[in-house]
Structures are given as C-alpha cells and as structure tokens.
C-alpha cells in the first residue's frame, strides 16, 4: 500500500498548482482540467509506414466483427489498416493475400518505412492541422509510435530490435507547432502495449492478444525512455497510451513527472500493467484459456464480447472504441473511432464505409449529452494529404458547430441525456451555464410545423430560441410537456438545437420517474 503523500502546492502568479509525488495516492489527486472537459471534440491521426500500403479488408466495424465471428476471425479479417504488419503475417488472411499479389510475399514491411520517410519529407503539416481546426476540434492526437515500432520523431532512444527506427523529419514536432498555431491542444498517442518487432509477435488468436505484449526490463526501459522523451520535447496536453504498459516499473512516477511538467495534461485509461508473471507455465495457461474462449464463443452473451480495456490504477478518462455509452457517465470518457472502419488510411474502403455527415453529427451530440468527448480518426496518405471522402464529414461537423457550438463547447449533461419527441424524433439534452438545450435529430427543412417534448416540464420554460435564428419561437405547455411552433423556413440541419433557457426542469411521470 502506498504511503499517503504530503500534497505540496507552489504559487504560480495568482494560481495554484499541485506538485505530484511518485505514488498512486498522489497522482490520484489529479483532476480532469476544464479545457479537456470543455473541448468535446478531438481528431486522432494514424500516420506511419502502414499508410504506404494503406489497405485492409472491407468488413463491418471491429466490434460487430468480434461479436459475430470471434477473436480469430476478427484478427484474420482485421479492418484496421494500421495493423498491416500483423495482418500480412497471418497465413491466408486477406491482407497476406493482398500483400503477396501487390508487392510479393517476400516484400519486407521495412521498405514501407523508407517510402514513408521519403513521402513525408514534403508533407504540408499546416494543411493537416487546418483540416482538424475546420472540423471544430479543440485538440489533435498523433500516433507517435504505433504497434509496428516506427517512431515519428528523431528519437535518441534506440529500438531494441531495429536500432534507429524513426522518421528523418520531426513529424511530431512539426505537427505540434502547426496545431498550436491554430489554438488547439496537442496530444500524443504511443503504443506501449504492442511493439511487434521488439518480440517478433504475431497476433492471430485470442491468447496472442495477451502473449504479444513485450515484458521485461529492457522493453520497459525502452518505452519509458521514449515517453519521457516525448514529454520533455513536446509537453503534450494528452498522453494517450494504447493497449497496456509493461509491468515492474514505476508508472506512478511517470505520471507524476508528466503532471508536474504539464499541469493541465491528461492521461487516458490504457495503462494497465499485466499482473500475471510470464513463464512457460503461465503462457501455457493463457493459451489454454484463449483456446477455451474461442471454443465457447457462440455461447457467450453478446454484451460480454465487446472489445474493451481493463481499468488501470489511475486515468483521467476512459476510451471505449467504436462504442457509445447508453447513459450519462459520471466519469469523463472519450469515444474513439475512425471516420471509416479503419483508423489508418485504407484505400480499399468505399464511400459507403465512411460515416456520413448527418450520422457523425448525431453521434457526436449523443456522446456529448452523456459526458463524453469524441475523438474521431482520420488516416492521412504517406504525403500527409487526407482523402476528400474522410474530410467531407469532418467539414460538415465543423460547419454545424460554427452555428450550434454554444450547446456543445463547455456544456455539461442535463438531468436527462436523451428522449423522444412526440413526433418520434430522437432528442439529446445538454446544459451550458444555467441554460438547457434540446438537440432534436432529423427534423429537416420539410418539417411539420410543431415539435413536442414530453420530457420537458413546460411550466418551467420561459422562452424558446432556435440556435442560429434571431427571433424567439412561439411555444406552449402541452399536456405537461412543451410544444414548439417551428418557423416557416427551418434551416436544413441534421440536428436542430433549441435553447430552452434557464431553470428548465425534467418532467416526472405519475410513477415519479422522469419522462423520456
């Protein structure tokens, strides 16, 4: 049990800043800063040697693939193009067949790294950052090192198997500068859990998901030195680790040093340190359990089959992947997903695989209403350009936010997260200051003249305004709820936002439950 530390406070002008010590009790004092809670939207960029082949099979999203077909099929048909190195090494996988036909079965992945290095030499990082800003994002996250082990900055830390395995150009530093110049926060993704070249791992079945995580002091020292270098050079506002973290070190010390260097920084939840010792007996047990899981997969309830990450000893927010929560979460969370079924560039995806503008905006409103942020992923080409089909939904989201941002940025959940209008339209609620906003989906320009909200206590409403329009709307209390008369010409928007003013109450049914 960690000893309870003495909390130190140092003065910085008129503010106060906690100084963290290298214990779990100390780092748990850290609270989510306002900027992150208020931001609501970030963009994550998956960019690396895997962007050169830029290919993965066209399948459903990874959660659906896992639920329906199990871990082995999910790994064989993995829709994540950034997993190309792993997928190409699984015999008879679609990616292995594609690789053999396109490049030759013996074509090494490291040649993609050379091509990537050449292409990124002239990449326009300002344009990349501008795509994120135009989407309405308040922060950007870049993959500094994915599972293939290739670093996007000229690191002084040698890869344990590859030596100097990094980009010639400082892509991390260049994009950080471009992002901050546009008044956005910069976050850095790092894969501490997987580094396939470090232990020559191939993840093809359930047990491999665990056994492929490198362990031991050499690997632990390597990733720790990498992350410390990222903190010291770039001072990221978000430290976003993936998969897990090697056990046996002092992760609390790393967090404390990060918080002391970046007082308003945040860390995500994928830092679990495996507790199981690694030896031939434990590895055998993992293989046996993994085989059993695959055998009984059809019998496991669907809700138990989701791709999830175990909770670590400390984090600032959780990161469900391709999954939206159904209720308001007291803990801050961040939904992470790509605009398509892959995070990295996948030239095999069709336009119907990309989320549409309306669906993206509706999903974003749903996330925000439940105390979440959305971290939406795009995959640049090797030269840094982002395909137009990926930019299109982001641009539409940015245009919608330019009008309706007052209901989103710096908002908080209301008493209710969601409901349904009397006309059957889905509605989400947010609270900004004392005001309550109703975000009604799918009204459209050819809407009926009236929209009713049974969940809102009409007696507590004193005015109604359609955000983006100058005049207040006519409304009335209707059977306990509220009925709003719409203007003759309603803006064509996937989500129409109504400002209901301050002091609004949720309506209770006769049973005492809130109406939804």
C-alpha positions as CSV (number, residue, x, y, z in Angstrom):
1,X,0.0,0.0,0.0
2,X,1.4,3.4,-1.0
3,X,2.0,5.8,1.9
4,X,-0.2,8.8,1.8
5,X,1.9,11.6,0.5
6,X,2.0,15.2,1.6
7,X,0.4,17.4,-1.1
8,X,2.6,20.3,-2.0
9,X,1.4,23.5,-3.5
10,X,3.6,26.0,-5.3
11,X,2.4,29.5,-6.3
12,X,2.4,30.5,-9.9
13,X,1.2,34.0,-10.2
14,X,-2.3,34.1,-8.9
15,X,-3.0,30.4,-9.4
16,X,-2.0,27.3,-7.6
17,X,-0.6,24.1,-8.9
18,X,-0.3,20.7,-7.2
19,X,3.1,19.1,-7.2
20,X,2.7,15.4,-7.6
21,X,4.9,12.7,-6.0
22,X,5.7,9.3,-7.3
23,X,2.9,7.4,-5.6
24,X,-0.6,6.3,-6.7
25,X,-2.2,8.3,-3.9
26,X,-0.5,11.4,-5.1
27,X,-1.3,11.1,-8.8
28,X,-5.0,10.3,-8.0
29,X,-5.3,13.8,-6.7
30,X,-5.2,15.0,-10.3
31,X,-8.5,16.2,-11.7
32,X,-9.6,16.5,-15.3
33,X,-8.8,20.1,-16.3
34,X,-11.6,22.3,-17.7
35,X,-10.1,22.6,-21.1
36,X,-10.4,18.9,-21.8
37,X,-14.0,18.7,-20.4
38,X,-15.0,21.7,-22.4
39,X,-13.3,20.7,-25.7
40,X,-15.7,17.9,-26.7
41,X,-14.0,17.1,-30.0
42,X,-10.6,15.9,-30.9
43,X,-9.1,14.4,-34.1
44,X,-6.7,11.5,-34.0
45,X,-4.3,11.0,-36.9
46,X,-2.9,7.5,-37.6
47,X,0.1,8.0,-39.8
48,X,3.1,5.7,-40.3
49,X,4.6,3.2,-42.7
50,X,1.3,1.3,-42.8
51,X,0.0,4.4,-44.7
52,X,2.0,3.3,-47.7
53,X,0.1,0.1,-48.5
54,X,-2.9,1.7,-46.9
55,X,-5.1,-1.5,-47.1
56,X,-7.3,-3.7,-45.0
57,X,-10.3,-5.9,-46.0
58,X,-13.7,-4.4,-46.2
59,X,-15.7,-5.7,-43.3
60,X,-18.1,-4.4,-40.7
61,X,-16.7,-2.4,-37.8
62,X,-14.4,-4.2,-35.4
63,X,-17.0,-4.5,-32.6
64,X,-19.5,-6.2,-34.9
65,X,-16.9,-8.4,-36.4
66,X,-15.7,-9.6,-32.9
67,X,-19.3,-10.2,-31.6
68,X,-20.4,-12.2,-34.6
69,X,-17.3,-14.2,-35.5
70,X,-14.9,-14.2,-32.5
71,X,-11.3,-13.2,-31.9
72,X,-9.6,-15.4,-34.5
73,X,-11.8,-14.2,-37.4
74,X,-11.5,-10.6,-36.2
75,X,-7.7,-10.8,-36.3
76,X,-7.6,-12.5,-39.6
77,X,-10.0,-10.0,-41.3
78,X,-8.9,-7.0,-39.2
79,X,-10.4,-3.8,-40.7
80,X,-7.6,-1.7,-39.1
81,X,-5.2,-0.8,-41.9
82,X,-2.6,0.4,-39.2
83,X,-2.4,-3.3,-38.3
84,X,-1.0,-4.2,-41.7
85,X,2.3,-5.6,-40.4
86,X,0.5,-8.1,-38.2
87,X,-2.3,-8.9,-40.7
88,X,0.2,-9.6,-43.5
89,X,1.9,-12.2,-41.4
90,X,-1.3,-14.2,-40.7
91,X,-1.4,-17.1,-43.2
92,X,-4.2,-16.9,-45.7
93,X,-5.6,-13.7,-44.3
94,X,-7.0,-11.2,-46.8
95,X,-4.1,-8.8,-46.1
96,X,-1.5,-11.5,-46.6
97,X,-3.0,-12.4,-50.0
98,X,-3.2,-8.7,-51.0
99,X,0.4,-8.2,-50.0
100,X,1.6,-11.2,-52.0
101,X,-0.3,-10.1,-55.1
102,X,0.6,-6.4,-54.9
103,X,4.2,-6.5,-53.6
104,X,5.3,-10.1,-53.5
105,X,5.1,-12.4,-50.5
106,X,8.8,-11.7,-49.5
107,X,8.5,-7.9,-49.7
108,X,9.5,-6.6,-46.3
109,X,7.5,-4.2,-44.3
110,X,10.6,-2.1,-43.6
111,X,10.6,-1.0,-47.2
112,X,7.3,0.8,-46.5
113,X,9.2,2.8,-43.8
114,X,11.7,4.0,-46.4
115,X,8.9,5.0,-48.8
116,X,7.0,6.7,-45.9
117,X,10.2,8.7,-44.9
118,X,10.6,9.9,-48.5
119,X,6.9,10.9,-48.8
120,X,6.7,12.8,-45.5
121,X,9.8,14.9,-46.3
122,X,7.5,17.4,-48.1
123,X,4.2,16.8,-46.2
124,X,2.3,20.0,-45.5
125,X,1.6,19.8,-41.8
126,X,-0.2,23.1,-41.7
127,X,-2.9,21.8,-44.1
128,X,-3.2,18.7,-42.0
129,X,-3.7,20.8,-38.9
130,X,-6.2,23.1,-40.7
131,X,-8.4,20.1,-41.5
132,X,-8.7,19.4,-37.8
133,X,-9.4,23.1,-36.9
134,X,-12.1,23.4,-39.6
135,X,-13.8,20.3,-38.1
136,X,-14.3,22.2,-34.9
137,X,-11.7,20.2,-33.0
138,X,-10.2,21.6,-29.9
139,X,-7.4,19.1,-29.7
140,X,-5.4,16.8,-32.0
141,X,-3.7,13.4,-31.2
142,X,-0.9,12.0,-33.4
143,X,0.3,8.4,-33.4
144,X,4.0,8.9,-32.4
145,X,4.6,5.2,-32.5
146,X,2.1,2.5,-33.4
147,X,2.4,-1.2,-32.9
148,X,4.9,-1.5,-35.8
149,X,7.5,0.2,-33.6
150,X,8.3,3.1,-36.1
151,X,8.7,6.5,-34.4
152,X,7.5,9.7,-36.0
153,X,10.2,11.8,-34.4
154,X,14.1,11.5,-34.5
155,X,14.4,9.8,-31.2
156,X,17.6,9.4,-29.4
157,X,16.3,6.1,-27.9
158,X,17.3,3.0,-30.0
159,X,14.6,0.4,-30.8
160,X,15.5,-2.9,-29.0
161,X,15.4,-4.8,-32.3
162,X,15.7,-2.2,-35.0
163,X,18.1,0.3,-33.7
164,X,17.5,3.7,-35.2
165,X,13.9,3.1,-36.4
166,X,12.3,6.5,-36.8
167,X,11.4,9.2,-39.3
168,X,14.1,11.5,-40.5
169,X,11.8,14.5,-40.3
170,X,10.5,15.5,-36.9
171,X,6.8,15.0,-37.8
172,X,5.7,15.1,-34.1
173,X,7.4,18.5,-33.6
174,X,6.2,19.9,-36.9
175,X,2.6,19.0,-36.4
176,X,2.7,20.1,-32.8
177,X,3.7,23.6,-33.9
178,X,1.0,23.7,-36.6
179,X,-1.7,22.6,-34.2
180,X,-0.8,25.0,-31.5
181,X,-0.5,27.9,-34.0
182,X,-4.3,27.3,-34.6
183,X,-5.0,27.5,-30.9
184,X,-5.7,23.8,-30.5
185,X,-4.2,21.4,-27.9
186,X,-1.7,18.7,-29.0
187,X,-1.9,15.2,-27.7
188,X,0.4,12.3,-28.4
189,X,-0.5,8.6,-28.9
190,X,2.0,6.0,-28.0
191,X,1.8,2.2,-28.2
192,X,3.3,0.9,-25.0
193,X,1.5,-2.4,-25.1
194,X,2.5,-3.7,-28.5
195,X,5.7,-3.4,-30.4
196,X,5.7,-6.3,-32.8
197,X,9.3,-6.1,-33.9
198,X,10.5,-6.0,-30.3
199,X,9.5,-9.6,-29.7
200,X,8.7,-10.7,-33.2
201,X,5.0,-11.1,-32.3
202,X,2.1,-12.1,-34.5
203,X,-1.4,-11.8,-33.1
204,X,-3.6,-14.4,-34.7
205,X,-5.7,-15.9,-31.9
206,X,-7.2,-15.0,-28.6
207,X,-4.2,-16.0,-26.4
208,X,-1.8,-13.9,-28.6
209,X,-3.6,-10.7,-27.5
210,X,-2.0,-11.2,-24.1
211,X,1.2,-13.0,-25.0
212,X,2.2,-10.4,-27.7
213,X,2.7,-7.7,-25.1
214,X,6.5,-7.5,-24.5
215,X,7.6,-7.7,-20.9
216,X,11.0,-7.5,-19.1
217,X,13.2,-4.6,-18.0
218,X,14.8,-4.0,-21.5
219,X,11.5,-3.3,-23.1
220,X,10.1,-1.4,-20.1
221,X,13.1,0.8,-20.0
222,X,12.8,1.5,-23.8
223,X,9.2,2.6,-23.7
224,X,9.7,4.6,-20.6
225,X,12.6,6.4,-22.1
226,X,10.5,7.0,-25.3
227,X,7.6,8.5,-23.4
228,X,9.9,10.7,-21.2
229,X,11.5,12.0,-24.3
230,X,8.1,12.9,-25.8
231,X,7.1,14.7,-22.6
232,X,10.3,16.6,-22.4
233,X,10.4,17.7,-26.0
234,X,6.8,18.3,-26.8
235,X,4.9,18.7,-23.5
236,X,1.7,17.1,-24.8
237,X,-1.7,18.1,-23.4
238,X,-2.9,14.5,-23.8
239,X,-0.7,11.4,-23.1
240,X,-2.7,8.7,-24.9
241,X,-1.2,5.2,-24.4
242,X,-2.6,2.1,-26.2
243,X,-3.2,-1.5,-25.2
244,X,-1.3,-1.7,-21.8
245,X,2.0,-0.9,-20.1
246,X,4.9,-3.3,-19.2
247,X,4.8,-4.2,-15.5
248,X,7.6,-3.9,-13.0
249,X,8.4,-0.3,-13.4
250,X,7.2,2.9,-11.6
251,X,4.3,4.1,-13.6
252,X,3.1,6.4,-10.8
253,X,6.5,8.2,-11.1
254,X,6.0,8.6,-14.8
255,X,2.5,10.1,-14.3
256,X,3.8,12.4,-11.5
257,X,6.6,13.7,-13.7
258,X,4.2,14.2,-16.5
259,X,1.6,16.1,-14.4
260,X,4.4,18.3,-12.9
261,X,5.7,19.1,-16.4
262,X,2.3,19.6,-17.9
263,X,-0.1,20.6,-15.0
264,X,-3.2,20.6,-17.2
265,X,-2.3,17.5,-19.1
266,X,-4.5,14.3,-19.1
267,X,-3.8,10.6,-19.4
268,X,-6.1,8.0,-20.9
269,X,-7.0,4.6,-19.5
270,X,-4.9,2.1,-21.5
271,X,-2.1,1.8,-19.0
272,X,-3.0,-1.5,-17.3
273,X,0.1,-3.4,-16.1
274,X,-0.2,-7.2,-16.5
275,X,-0.1,-8.9,-13.1
276,X,0.5,-12.4,-14.4
277,X,4.2,-13.4,-14.4
278,X,5.5,-14.5,-17.8
279,X,7.0,-18.0,-17.9
280,X,6.2,-21.2,-19.8
281,X,3.6,-22.3,-17.3
282,X,1.7,-19.1,-17.3
283,X,2.0,-18.8,-21.0
284,X,0.6,-22.3,-21.4
285,X,-2.3,-21.4,-19.1
286,X,-3.1,-18.3,-21.2
287,X,-3.1,-20.4,-24.4
288,X,-5.4,-22.9,-22.8
289,X,-7.8,-20.2,-21.6
290,X,-7.7,-18.5,-25.0
291,X,-8.5,-21.7,-26.8
292,X,-11.4,-22.3,-24.5
293,X,-12.7,-18.8,-25.1
294,X,-12.7,-19.4,-28.8
295,X,-14.4,-22.7,-28.4
296,X,-17.3,-21.4,-26.4
297,X,-17.5,-18.0,-28.1
298,X,-21.0,-18.7,-29.6
299,X,-22.3,-19.3,-26.1
300,X,-21.0,-16.1,-24.6
301,X,-23.6,-13.3,-24.2
302,X,-23.1,-10.6,-26.7
303,X,-22.6,-7.9,-24.0
304,X,-19.6,-9.8,-22.8
305,X,-17.9,-10.0,-26.2
306,X,-17.1,-6.3,-26.6
307,X,-13.6,-5.0,-27.3
308,X,-12.7,-3.3,-24.0
309,X,-9.7,-2.3,-22.0
310,X,-9.3,-3.2,-18.3
311,X,-9.3,-0.2,-15.9
312,X,-5.8,0.9,-14.8
313,X,-4.8,2.1,-11.3
314,X,-5.3,5.7,-12.5
315,X,-6.6,7.6,-15.5
316,X,-8.3,10.9,-16.3
317,X,-10.8,9.4,-18.8
318,X,-12.0,6.1,-20.3
319,X,-11.8,5.3,-24.1
320,X,-14.5,3.0,-25.4
321,X,-13.7,2.1,-29.0
322,X,-16.4,2.2,-31.7
323,X,-18.9,2.1,-28.8
324,X,-21.3,4.7,-27.4
325,X,-22.5,4.6,-23.8
326,X,-26.2,4.3,-23.2
327,X,-26.4,6.6,-20.1
328,X,-24.7,9.6,-18.6
329,X,-21.3,8.7,-17.2
330,X,-20.1,10.5,-14.1
331,X,-16.5,9.7,-15.1
332,X,-15.3,11.6,-18.1
333,X,-15.0,9.4,-21.2
334,X,-13.9,9.7,-24.8
335,X,-15.4,7.7,-27.7
336,X,-12.7,6.9,-30.2
337,X,-13.4,5.7,-33.7
338,X,-12.3,6.3,-37.3
339,X,-14.5,8.0,-39.9
340,X,-14.5,4.6,-41.5
341,X,-13.9,1.1,-40.2
342,X,-10.1,1.8,-40.0
343,X,-8.1,4.4,-38.3
344,X,-5.2,4.3,-40.8
345,X,-5.7,5.2,-44.4
346,X,-7.5,2.3,-46.2
347,X,-7.7,2.8,-50.0
348,X,-9.9,-0.3,-50.1
349,X,-12.7,1.4,-48.2
350,X,-15.7,2.6,-50.3
351,X,-17.6,5.8,-49.8
352,X,-20.4,3.8,-48.0
353,X,-17.9,2.6,-45.4
354,X,-17.3,6.2,-44.4
355,X,-19.6,7.7,-41.8
356,X,-22.0,10.3,-43.3
357,X,-22.1,13.9,-42.2
358,X,-25.6,13.5,-40.6
359,X,-24.7,10.3,-38.8
360,X,-21.4,11.9,-37.5
361,X,-23.2,15.0,-36.1
362,X,-26.0,12.9,-34.5
363,X,-23.4,10.5,-32.9
364,X,-21.4,13.5,-31.6
365,X,-24.4,15.0,-30.0
366,X,-25.2,11.7,-28.3
367,X,-21.7,11.4,-26.9
368,X,-21.6,15.0,-25.6
369,X,-25.0,14.6,-23.9
370,X,-23.6,11.7,-21.9
371,X,-20.5,13.5,-20.6
372,X,-18.2,12.3,-23.4
373,X,-15.8,13.7,-25.9
374,X,-15.5,12.3,-29.4
375,X,-12.0,11.5,-30.7
376,X,-12.6,11.0,-34.4
377,X,-9.9,9.3,-36.5
378,X,-8.6,10.1,-40.0
379,X,-5.8,8.4,-41.9
380,X,-3.5,10.6,-44.0
381,X,-1.8,9.3,-47.0
382,X,2.0,9.0,-46.8
383,X,2.4,12.5,-48.2
384,X,0.2,13.9,-45.4
385,X,-2.9,14.6,-47.6
386,X,-6.2,13.4,-46.2
387,X,-8.6,11.8,-48.7
388,X,-11.6,14.1,-49.5
389,X,-14.1,11.4,-48.5
390,X,-12.6,11.5,-45.0
391,X,-12.6,15.3,-44.9
392,X,-16.2,15.7,-46.0
393,X,-17.9,14.5,-42.8
394,X,-15.4,16.5,-40.7
395,X,-16.1,19.6,-42.7
396,X,-19.8,19.2,-42.2
397,X,-19.4,18.8,-38.5
398,X,-17.3,22.0,-38.3
399,X,-20.0,23.9,-40.2
400,X,-22.7,22.6,-37.8
401,X,-20.6,23.5,-34.8
402,X,-20.0,27.0,-36.1
403,X,-23.7,27.6,-35.7
404,X,-24.6,25.4,-32.7
405,X,-21.4,25.4,-30.7
406,X,-23.0,27.2,-27.8
407,X,-24.9,24.0,-26.9
408,X,-21.7,21.9,-27.2
409,X,-18.5,23.5,-26.1
410,X,-18.1,23.9,-22.3
411,X,-21.5,22.1,-21.8
412,X,-22.4,19.5,-19.3
413,X,-25.0,16.8,-19.1
414,X,-28.5,17.7,-18.1
415,X,-30.8,15.6,-15.8
416,X,-31.7,13.6,-18.9
417,X,-29.3,12.6,-21.7
418,X,-31.9,11.5,-24.2
419,X,-35.5,11.3,-25.1
420,X,-38.0,11.2,-28.0
421,X,-40.2,14.0,-29.3
422,X,-43.9,13.5,-29.6
423,X,-43.4,13.1,-33.3
424,X,-40.9,10.3,-32.8
425,X,-37.6,12.2,-33.3
426,X,-34.6,11.4,-31.1
427,X,-33.6,14.2,-28.8
428,X,-30.5,14.8,-26.7
429,X,-30.0,17.4,-23.9
430,X,-27.1,19.5,-22.8
431,X,-26.7,22.2,-20.2
432,X,-24.5,25.2,-20.6
433,X,-24.3,27.6,-17.7
434,X,-27.9,27.7,-16.4
435,X,-29.4,27.1,-19.8
436,X,-30.7,23.9,-21.2
437,X,-30.5,22.9,-24.8
438,X,-32.6,20.3,-26.7
439,X,-30.8,18.8,-29.7
440,X,-33.5,17.3,-31.9
441,X,-32.4,14.9,-34.7
442,X,-33.8,14.6,-38.1
443,X,-36.3,17.4,-38.3
444,X,-35.0,18.7,-41.6
445,X,-36.2,21.6,-43.7
446,X,-39.5,19.9,-44.6
447,X,-40.5,19.5,-41.0
448,X,-44.0,19.6,-39.5
449,X,-45.0,22.9,-38.0
450,X,-44.7,21.7,-34.5
451,X,-42.3,19.7,-32.3
452,X,-43.3,18.5,-28.8
453,X,-41.1,17.4,-26.0
454,X,-42.8,15.3,-23.3
455,X,-39.6,15.1,-21.2
456,X,-39.5,18.9,-20.6
457,X,-41.7,20.4,-17.9
458,X,-43.5,23.1,-19.9
459,X,-44.3,25.1,-16.7
460,X,-40.6,25.7,-16.2
461,X,-39.9,27.2,-19.7
462,X,-40.0,30.9,-20.2
463,X,-38.6,31.3,-23.7
464,X,-37.5,29.1,-26.7
465,X,-35.0,30.0,-29.3
466,X,-33.8,28.1,-32.3
467,X,-30.0,28.4,-32.2
468,X,-28.8,30.2,-35.3
469,X,-32.1,32.2,-35.8
470,X,-32.5,35.7,-34.4
471,X,-36.1,35.6,-33.1
472,X,-37.7,33.6,-30.2
473,X,-40.2,30.9,-31.2
474,X,-43.8,30.5,-30.2
475,X,-44.4,27.7,-27.7
476,X,-46.9,26.5,-25.2
477,X,-47.2,24.0,-22.3
478,X,-48.7,20.9,-23.9
479,X,-50.1,18.1,-21.7
480,X,-47.4,18.8,-19.1
481,X,-44.6,18.9,-21.8
482,X,-43.7,21.7,-24.3
483,X,-44.9,22.3,-27.8
484,X,-42.8,24.5,-30.1
485,X,-44.1,26.1,-33.2
486,X,-41.4,26.0,-35.9
487,X,-40.7,28.8,-38.3
488,X,-42.0,28.6,-41.9
489,X,-38.4,28.2,-43.1
490,X,-36.3,25.9,-41.0
491,X,-32.6,25.6,-41.7
492,X,-31.7,22.2,-43.2
493,X,-29.7,20.6,-40.4
494,X,-29.3,17.0,-39.2
495,X,-29.7,18.2,-35.6
496,X,-31.8,21.3,-34.8
497,X,-30.8,22.9,-31.5
498,X,-33.4,24.7,-29.2
499,X,-32.3,26.9,-26.4
500,X,-34.9,26.4,-23.7
501,X,-33.4,29.0,-21.3
502,X,-32.6,28.7,-17.6
503,X,-34.4,26.9,-14.8
504,X,-35.8,24.2,-17.0
505,X,-37.0,21.0,-15.2
506,X,-37.4,17.5,-16.5
507,X,-41.0,16.2,-16.3
508,X,-41.9,13.5,-13.9
509,X,-44.5,10.8,-14.7
510,X,-47.2,9.7,-12.2
511,X,-44.9,7.0,-11.0
512,X,-42.2,9.6,-10.0
513,X,-39.9,8.6,-12.9
514,X,-38.6,11.1,-15.3
515,X,-40.3,11.0,-18.7
516,X,-38.1,10.1,-21.6
